[in-house]
Amino acid sequence: MASQRLEGLDLARYLAFVGMVIVNFKIAMGVEDGTGVLMTIATLLEGRAAATFVVLAGIGLGLAAQRSAYDQTALVILKRAAFLLVIGLLNAVIFDADILHYYAFYFLFGVLFLRASNGWLIVAIVAINAAFVVMVFALDYDAGWNWDDYTYSDFWTPAGFVRNLFFNGWHPVIPWLSFLLIGQFLSKLQLGIRRTQIWLISAGISAFALAEVSALYLARFLRWVPELSELADLSTTAPIPPMPLYIFAGAGVALAVIGICLLVSDVLDRIGILGVVTAAGRQTLTLYIAHILVGMGTLEVLGMLGEQSIGSAFFASLAFCALATVYAFLWSLIFKRGPIEALMRKVAG
């Protein structure tokens, strides 16, 4: 059961990675207009593939805390947070939408909840989202942003960095820390049991549907009542700004994906597919860096960064993911960990 559970989580990481590549390539390639199935898929993936990754990171932290003493686990997590901060800031020099430096702070605050009960985790999740709503209405969410080209003018200043990190960046700690805490909540469940997996799928689909329906009806209600027009942001499930309905929808997608991956991992293993894709799922840190340096670097050489179609973005994304999958599988035949994963292990434990 433990083996199946871990393989299922690696499969979920792989799928989340593919989703993130599609989203990031779409942004980098300047896809703004388009309709049809591909655009719908890309829109649904925005903010949700990354959210699934953070939930999976929370599960990893929770499982690590169960295997080792608290002090030892906390020390390793803090060291890895420092490693991710350095790697993330270096990456942010060339890729504005870097998520790794946010992970560093998710981990930093996540350590505080390693011993928390599920009840306190729920309280913290609610409080974080309530705090973000207050911040949106009390502060200027547009500060620092040029929405025409998605650049952040004062990211490298102390005030701008803190604002971006905690409030209005691509993946701000408030409220994105919620996803990590949801993962820590899930780590306490018996994930290897079929009943739990079915519950995850059912709960995830229900949460996603409830969030989307609630957003639709809330938006209609606010249009009928002009006096409440300033509350329109509350009705969005889009990742910017990440309001509570977005967090609810993103968590729902994460639960459903994780549940499905856990449920089908045994079947995929029997037919020989699982081992190929989970090798990439265990090297997502390396592949994340590679999709920026190698993937987007290649697109730049080919002159494909800007004014591309959604079809071109999907083709480029899936081509890169296919090559990355083959590379990761071949690498795994020789080495236990990916290059960046091995470096982090050596530096941070």
C-alpha positions, -999 to +999 in steps of 0.1 A: +000+000+000+028+024+008+045+017-026+012+022-044+006+054-025+039+069-034+037+058-070+003+074-073+016+107-059+044+106-084+019+102-112+000+132-099+032+152-098+038+143-134+003+153-145+006+186-126+040+192-143+025+187-177-003+211-168+022+238-156+042+235-188+011+241-209+001+271-188+036+286-188+043+280-225+009+296-233+019+327-214+055+328-228+043+323-263+019+353-260-013+334-266-041+358-259-070+350-282-085+317-291-116+295-286-123+258-287-113+228-266-076+237-263-082+271-250-108+258-226-083+232-213-055+258-209-078+281-191-089+254-167-053+245-160-043+281-151-036+282-114-049+246-109-019+226-120+003+247-098-021+244-069-020+206-073+018+207-070+016+227-038-010+203-023+013+174-032+042+193-015+020+195+016+014+158+015+051+152+012+058+174+043+032+156+063+044+121+054+080+131+062+069+143+096+053+109+102+085+090+093+110+110+113+113+130+146+099+165+145+132+183+150+150+163+123+121+168+098+119+205+105+156+211+101+156+193+067+126+213+055+141+246+065+174+237+047+154+228+016+134+260+019+167+280+018+179+260-012+146+266-031+148+303-022+183+306-038+173+286-069+140+304-072+155+339-071+181+329-097+153+316-118+132+347-113+160+367-131+149+351-164+114+339-156+091+364-138+065+338-129+089+316-109+072+296-082+102+281-064+109+311-042+073+310-031+078+273-022+106+284+001+082+304+022+054+278+020+078+253+036+090+279+061+055+284+074+045+248+068+070+237+094+049+255+120+019+232+113+037+198+112+023+190+146-011+207+141-043+186+142-066+186+113-090+209+132-063+235+136-053+231+099-089+239+089-089+269+111-057+282+096-069+276+061-101+296+068-081+324+085-056+327+057-083+331+031-103+356+052-071+376+057-066+377+019-101+390+013-095+418+038-061+426+022-077+428-013-102+454-002-078+473+021-047+474-002-040+481-038-038+447-056-026+463-088+005+479-071+037+470-090+019+454-119+019+462-156-009+440-168-002+447-204+030+426-204+027+410-169+058+426-155+063+436-119+081+469-117+096+468-082+100+431-076+137+435-067+131+462-040+124+452-004+089+466-003+080+453-038+094+418-030+074+415+002+042+428-014+047+403-043+056+375-020+027+378+004-001+396-014-002+401-052+025+380-068+018+350-091+015+326-061+014+347-030+019+331+004-014+345+015-036+326+005-015+300-015-002+286+018-037+271+021-029+245-006+002+233+014-020+230+046-046+211+026-019+187+016-007+183+052-044+175+061-045+148+034-012+133+046-030+122+078-055+101+058-050+065+047-042+073+011-035+038+001-071+026+008-095+025-021-123+041+000-101+071+007-092+074-029-129+074-040-137+100-013-109+122-027-123+120-062-159+126-051-150+155-027-127+171-053-153+170-081-180+183-057-158+211-044-148+222-079-184+221-092-197+240-061-171+267-065-178+272-102-216+273-097-213+296-067-191+320-087-216+320-115-246+328-093-227+353-071-216+372-102-252+374-115-264+386-081-237+413-079-247+425-114-283+429-102-272+449-072-250+478-084-244+490-049-223+458-043-203+461-075-171+466-055-175+430-043-172+416-078-137+401-071-154+377-047-172+359-075-141+348-094-125+313-096-096+327-117-062+326-101-057+363-102-067+375-076-068+342-057-101+347-039-117+320-017-137+304-045-105+300-065-088+283-036-119+260-032-119+252-069-082+246-071-082+224-040-111+204-056-091+198-087-061+187-067-081+163-046-097+147-077-064+144-096-046+129-066-075+105-059-076+093-095-039+089-097-038+068-065-068+047-077-054+039-112-017+036-103-019-002-098-036-007-132-010+015-149+018-004-132+005-038-145+004-026-181+039-011-178+031+026-182+034+038-146+072+034-143+078+055-173+059+086-162+066+084-125+103+087-132+095+122-145+072+127-115+102+122-092+123+147-111+098+176-114+122+201-098+148+194-125+122+194-152+107+226-139+140+244-144+145+226-177+112+238-191+124+274-186+160+271-196+157+245-223+120+247-233+116+284-234+151+289-245+144+268-276+112+288-282+132+320-281+157+307-306+129+297-329+113+331-326+081+317-310+079+339-279+049+361-287+018+362-308+015+324-312-017+303-315-031+281-288-024+251-311+012+260-313+015+264-276+000+230-270+022+213-296+053+229-281+042+220-245+034+183-253+066+179-274+087+192-245+069+170-220+074+139-242+111+146-245+113+153-208+095+121-200+120+100-221+150+119-206+137+113-170+131+076-176+166+071-191+182+091-163+163+070-137+179+038-151+213+051-140+206+076-111+182+075-082+174+112-083+173+140-109+203+163-111+187+192-091+170+168-067+204+152-060+220+186-055+193+196-030+197+163-012+234+168-009+232+205+002+201+203+024+196+167+033 
